[in-house]
Amino acid sequence: MFLVTLGAGCSSPSMKMQSIDAAGTAVQKDATPVYLIGPGDALSVFVWGNPELSADVIVRPDGYISTPLVEDVQASGKAPTDLAREMEAELSKLIKNPKVTVSLTTTVGQYSEQIRVVGQASTPRALPYRENMTLLDVIIAVGGLTEFAAGNKSIIVRNVGGKTEQYRVRLDDLIRDGDISANVKVVPGDVLIIPETWF
C-alpha cells in the first residue's frame, strides 16, 4: 500500500506526492514491457543461410540502419522481432524465404524510456532502462550521492496514465543506513530528482 500526500510542495494540481514500497506498489501493472530499439543501440542482424547479408550495425541518430541489400530501414521505436519481420519482407523481394534474426548487442534505449538522474548524484545522467531495474541499481550507476544530497527528500517523477505524478523515495535510508525496504522498482521514463540539503 502506498501513501498519497497532496501538499503545497507540488508544482501543479495534477502532480501528487506519493511514497512507493519495495514491491513497487505504485508501478503500473501493465504487461511486461517490450524493449524498443533506440538511436545508439548496437544490433546484430543475422540472415540465415546468407552470411554475406548479415551485419553488425549501430542505429543512427535519425533512427535508421543500413545493411547489405537493405538500406535506410527505420529501426528506432521497434521491437527487435518486428524489425526482423520488416527486413524479411524487404529481403524477400530479392531472395527466396529469408529468415532474419535481430539481436541487441549494446543498448542505449529510446530517449523516452531512459531513466534520468538530476541533482545531487555523483554523476547525474541518463541511463538505459533494464528489466527489473531498482533505485539501488540507478544509484550505483550514477556513483552514489554527493555529500550535499538530501537523499530522503528525493522524488521520482513518473508518467502514469498520461498524468505526471511524484513519488517520494528514501535514498539516505537506502544508501547510508542500508534499509533495503527503501529500494523500489523504477520504470522506463522515470526522472529521479535528488535535491541539495539546506543547513
N, C-alpha and C positions, 0 to 999 in steps of 0.2 A: 504494500500500500504506500502511496506517496502523499506528501503534504502539499497543499496548494496554498500559497500565500500571495494575496494581492496586496501590493504595497505602493507607497509613494515613490519608491526607488525604481519603479518600472517606467520606461521611457515612452510607452504608448499604451492605450487601453487594451490593445489586442495582445500585449505581452504579459504572460503570467510568470511569476517566480515560483518554481516548484523544486522539491527535493526528489531525487530518484534513488531507489535502493539498488543493492548489488545485483539483484536479479534483472535489473533493467525494466522495472515495472512501467515506467513512463515511455519505454520504447514502443513504437508502433508494432502491432502484432501482424505484420504482413508476412507473405511467403518469403522464403529465403531469397535475398537479393541476388540478381544475376549480374555478374561483372560486365560492365560496358567498357569497351576499349576507348582510350583517350589519347590525345596527342602526346608523344614522347614514349608511349608503350613500345616495347620491342616484341615483335611477333615472329614466329617460325611458321611459314606457310609450306606445307608438305603436300605434294601432288603424287599420289600413289602410282607407281609404275612409270613415272615421268620425272626422275630426279633433276633433269635439266630445267624443269619448270618450277622447282621448289626454290624458296629463297628465305633468308632471314632479313626482315625489314624493320624499320622504325617508323612509326606513324608520324607523319609530318605535322607541323603546327596547323596546317589547314585541315587536318583530319584524314587525309588521303594516304594511300600506299600505292606503290607500283611494284609489280612482279613481272617475270618474263611472260609475254603474250597478253598480260592484263595490266593495263596502265591506268592510273588515277581512279582507284576504287575507294569510295568513302568507307573508312573503317571506324572512325570515331563515332561513338554512340551506339555501336552494335555489339551484340554478344559474339564471342569467337565462333560459335556454331552457325550463327546467322551469316557472318561474313564468309565462312567456308561454303555455305549453300549458294551465296551470291557469286562467289568465284567459280563454283562448279557450273553455274548457269552461263557465265561468260566463257569459260573454257570449253563448254560443250559445243560452242559454235565452231571450234577449231579441232578438237579431239573427241574421240568416242568415249562416253561414260566416264568422265573424270571424277576422281574421288579426292577431295581436299580436306585436310585437317589443318586448323589454325590453332596454334598453341601460344600462350603468353610466356615470354622468357624473362622480361623485366616489366614491371608495371609502374605507372605514374597515376593512371586513372583519370577519369573525366574531371574537369575543373569543379563541377557542381557536386562531385562525390568525395572530394578531398576533405580531410579534417584540417581545419586551420587553428593554429595556436597563436594568440597575440597576448601582449603584455609581458609580465614578469617571468617568462620562461628563459632558460639559459640561451637557447637558440630558437626564437619564435619562427615558425614556418608552416607551410602547408605539407601535409603528409598524405600519401595514398592510403585509402581505407583498406583494411584487411578483414577478412571474415572473423567474427567473434572478437574484434578489437575492443580493448577496455581502456579506461582512463589511465591505468598504470602503464600500458603499452605506449600511450601517447606521451606521457611524461618522460618515460625512458628515452623515447625517440628524440625529444627536444632537449635532452641533457639535464633534466630536473628544473628546479625553481631557483630564482635568484634569491639573495639574502633579503631583498626588499619585498618579496611576494607576500601578499595577503591570501594565502592558499585557501583558507576556509571561506573566503568571500568570493571565490571564483564561481563562474557560471558557464553553463553550456547553452548556447543559443541554437535552437533547432527548429526546422520547419516541420510542423505536424499538421497534416491535412490541409496544407495551404496557409496555415497561420504560424506566425513566429512566436515561439514560446521560450522561456528561460527556465533552466533547472539549476538550482544551487548544488555545487559539489564541494567536497571537503578534502582539498588537496593536502593541507597540513596534517590532518588526521591520517591520511593515507601514506604520505611520504615521510613525514617527520616522526609520527607516532606508530607507524606500522599497523594501523587499523584497516585490515583488509575489507571490512564491511563498507568502507568508503569507496571501494573500487567498483565502478559501474561500467556498463557497456556504452560504447559510442556508436553512432550510426553515420552513414555517409552524409556529408554536408554539414556536420556539426562544426560549430565555432566555439573554441574554449577561450574564454577571456579570463586572464589572471591579473587582478588589479594590484597596484602598489599599496603597501601598508603605509598608514599615516601615523607618525609617532606623536 
